[in-house]
C-alpha cells in the first residue's frame, strides 16, 4: 500500500513539475533543435558556397589560360563580388592582375594586387601579392615605392625572393653595390635544390665589388 502511495506521489510531483516547467523545457528543446538544425544548414550553405566559388575559379583559370581576358575580368569581378568572404576572391584578384600585366595594364594589375594585400588572411598570399605588386611598381618606374613595400618585411620562406627583388630594384636605381649585397644574400638564403643559375647570372652581371 505504501509503495502505491509513493508511486502516486511521484506521479503527482512529476505532473506538478511538468505543469510548472514543461513550457520552459519545450521551448528549450525547440531552441536547441533550432540551433542544431541552423548550424547544419549553415554548414551546408558554407560548403555549397565554397563549392560554387571553386567551380567559378576553375573556369576563370581556363579563361586565363585561353587568354580570353574580357571573360577573365568579368568572371573575376563576379567572384570577388559574390564570394568576397572566401579565399577565391583573393585568388581571382591575382588572376586578374596576371591578365592586366599580359595586356600591359600595370595600373589595373596594381589595383588588384593592392586589394589582395589589404584583404588576404593568408600570410603566404600576402607575400605573393606584395612581391608581385613590387615588381609591377618596378616596371612602372616607381622604384622607391617598390623598395619601401618590401624593405622591412619579414619574408620567412620568401626571404631569398625578397632579397633578389631588392637587388633588381637597387640595380634599377643605379646602386650596383647595394644590388650586389642583396643578390649575395639571396644566393645564401636560397633553399637546397633550387635553381641558382639566374640569380648567379644577375650577381655576375653586377660585376665585382670595388
Wavefront OBJ file of the C-alpha trace (Angstrom):
o trace
v 0.000 0.000 0.000
v 2.794 2.394 0.916
v 4.515 1.631 -2.411
v 1.334 2.539 -4.277
v 1.037 5.821 -2.357
v 4.673 6.592 -3.071
v 4.149 5.976 -6.792
v 1.107 8.260 -6.771
v 3.077 10.980 -5.009
v 5.881 10.678 -7.563
v 3.359 10.862 -10.395
v 1.692 13.925 -8.891
v 5.079 15.521 -8.307
v 6.024 14.928 -11.942
v 2.717 16.382 -13.112
v 3.228 19.490 -10.983
v 6.804 19.883 -12.230
v 5.710 19.451 -15.831
v 2.902 21.938 -15.376
v 5.282 24.470 -13.875
v 8.291 23.802 -16.097
v 7.009 21.950 -19.124
v 6.699 25.033 -21.301
v 10.244 26.071 -20.479
v 11.511 22.579 -21.313
v 9.666 22.524 -24.632
v 10.973 25.970 -25.535
v 14.476 24.851 -24.578
v 14.186 21.761 -26.743
v 12.864 23.784 -29.655
v 15.660 26.344 -29.314
v 18.251 23.584 -29.015
v 16.868 21.836 -32.069
v 16.812 25.111 -33.998
v 20.460 25.729 -33.130
v 21.455 22.246 -34.294
v 19.398 22.480 -37.480
v 20.567 26.040 -38.100
v 24.211 25.067 -37.670
v 23.776 22.187 -40.096
v 22.084 24.476 -42.599
v 24.906 26.996 -42.146
v 27.480 24.270 -42.772
v 25.581 23.142 -45.870
v 25.346 26.746 -47.096
v 29.034 27.426 -46.448
v 30.083 24.203 -48.135
v 27.799 24.895 -51.085
v 29.125 28.437 -51.402
v 32.730 27.212 -51.334
v 31.926 24.609 -53.991
v 30.315 27.224 -56.218
v 33.258 29.594 -55.760
v 35.688 26.786 -56.559
v 33.839 25.937 -59.773
v 33.857 29.594 -60.836
v 37.563 29.887 -60.095
v 38.406 26.762 -62.099
v 36.588 28.247 -65.088
v 38.437 31.513 -64.532
v 41.745 29.640 -64.789
v 40.617 28.083 -68.077
v 39.761 31.528 -69.461
v 43.079 32.934 -68.267
v 44.931 30.094 -69.979
v 42.930 30.742 -73.152
v 43.779 34.459 -72.895
v 40.117 35.444 -73.142
v 40.811 38.408 -70.919
v 37.407 40.100 -71.130
v 35.904 36.932 -69.685
v 38.619 36.830 -67.034
v 37.730 40.337 -65.874
v 34.004 39.602 -65.947
v 34.197 36.316 -64.055
v 36.883 37.577 -61.709
v 34.769 40.569 -60.749
v 31.798 38.299 -60.155
v 33.814 36.011 -57.879
v 35.051 38.996 -55.863
v 31.511 40.355 -55.547
v 29.667 37.125 -54.759
v 32.308 35.222 -52.784
v 34.140 38.019 -51.014
v 34.383 36.040 -47.762
v 36.189 33.120 -49.413
v 39.869 32.830 -50.411
v 38.706 32.542 -54.028
v 38.091 36.301 -54.081
v 41.805 36.915 -53.489
v 42.790 34.225 -55.983
v 40.527 35.866 -58.551
v 42.303 39.184 -57.993
v 45.681 37.510 -58.539
v 44.394 36.005 -61.785
v 43.018 39.353 -62.933
v 46.335 41.032 -62.108
v 48.114 38.499 -64.307
v 45.700 39.263 -67.143
v 46.252 43.004 -66.748
v 50.030 42.526 -66.895
v 49.631 40.432 -70.052
v 47.765 43.357 -71.589
v 50.318 45.917 -70.338
v 47.772 47.478 -67.998
v 50.068 47.828 -64.992
v 47.726 50.217 -63.183
v 44.935 47.632 -63.350
v 47.291 44.948 -62.077
v 48.427 47.156 -59.189
v 44.817 47.787 -58.147
v 44.077 44.063 -57.910
v 47.316 43.291 -56.073
v 46.698 46.059 -53.538
v 43.273 44.576 -52.935
v 44.796 41.183 -52.129
v 47.400 42.779 -49.876
v 44.681 44.577 -47.918
v 42.238 41.679 -47.633
v 44.119 38.377 -47.660
v 44.071 36.433 -44.378
v 46.795 34.077 -45.547
v 50.333 35.289 -44.839
v 51.628 33.365 -47.847
v 49.081 35.048 -50.120
v 50.093 38.445 -48.751
v 53.731 37.696 -49.591
v 52.771 36.692 -53.131
v 50.712 39.861 -53.618
v 53.432 42.088 -52.125
v 56.168 40.611 -54.324
v 54.060 40.889 -57.471
v 52.992 44.433 -56.641
v 56.617 45.453 -56.070
v 57.543 44.036 -59.483
v 54.675 45.938 -61.095
v 55.831 49.148 -59.399
v 59.380 48.470 -60.590
v 58.078 48.084 -64.143
v 56.240 51.396 -63.752
v 59.466 53.076 -62.673
v 58.229 53.608 -59.111
v 61.401 52.161 -57.618
v 61.238 53.993 -54.281
v 57.696 52.802 -53.608
v 58.600 49.279 -54.710
v 61.574 49.167 -52.353
v 59.649 50.606 -49.398
v 56.976 47.957 -49.924
v 59.402 45.083 -49.327
v 62.349 46.577 -47.440
v 61.246 45.861 -43.860
v 59.126 42.761 -44.442
v 59.857 39.550 -42.539
v 59.845 37.306 -45.573
v 60.088 33.948 -43.768
v 60.328 31.307 -46.500
v 60.207 34.096 -49.116
v 63.337 35.855 -47.809
v 65.552 34.846 -50.739
v 62.945 36.079 -53.222
v 62.674 39.398 -51.379
v 66.444 39.874 -51.430
v 66.601 39.122 -55.150
v 63.848 41.641 -55.848
v 65.640 44.221 -53.698
v 68.688 43.687 -55.877
v 66.639 44.217 -59.039
v 65.212 47.470 -57.665
v 68.583 48.723 -56.418
v 70.137 47.978 -59.787
v 67.366 49.996 -61.455
v 68.243 52.808 -59.038
v 71.858 52.723 -60.261
v 73.116 51.301 -56.955
v 75.170 48.267 -58.035
v 76.977 47.884 -54.704
v 73.681 47.531 -52.832
v 72.332 45.240 -55.549
v 75.412 43.029 -55.233
v 74.847 42.723 -51.477
v 71.188 41.813 -51.977
v 71.952 39.211 -54.657
v 74.652 37.681 -52.456
v 72.180 37.411 -49.562
v 69.565 35.922 -51.887
v 72.006 33.232 -53.020
v 72.967 32.416 -49.442
v 69.313 32.086 -48.443
v 68.273 30.045 -51.467
v 66.974 26.640 -50.452
v 68.809 23.447 -51.293
v 67.932 22.039 -54.687
v 66.699 25.385 -56.024
v 67.962 26.620 -59.389
v 70.719 29.158 -58.730
v 71.681 29.928 -62.327
v 69.563 33.057 -62.919
v 70.437 34.574 -59.569
v 74.122 33.814 -60.070
v 73.957 35.421 -63.516
v 72.467 38.583 -62.003
v 75.271 38.714 -59.457
v 77.926 38.145 -62.110
v 76.448 40.879 -64.309
v 76.728 43.408 -61.493
v 80.469 42.822 -61.531
v 82.994 42.552 -58.703
v 82.991 44.967 -55.795
v 85.449 47.829 -55.990
l 1 2 3 4 5 6 7 8 9 10 11 12 13 14 15 16 17 18 19 20 21 22 23 24 25 26 27 28 29 30 31 32 33 34 35 36 37 38 39 40 41 42 43 44 45 46 47 48 49 50 51 52 53 54 55 56 57 58 59 60 61 62 63 64 65 66 67 68 69 70 71 72 73 74 75 76 77 78 79 80 81 82 83 84 85 86 87 88 89 90 91 92 93 94 95 96 97 98 99 100 101 102 103 104 105 106 107 108 109 110 111 112 113 114 115 116 117 118 119 120 121 122 123 124 125 126 127 128 129 130 131 132 133 134 135 136 137 138 139 140 141 142 143 144 145 146 147 148 149 150 151 152 153 154 155 156 157 158 159 160 161 162 163 164 165 166 167 168 169 170 171 172 173 174 175 176 177 178 179 180 181 182 183 184 185 186 187 188 189 190 191 192 193 194 195 196 197 198 199 200 201 202 203 204 205 206 207 208 209 210
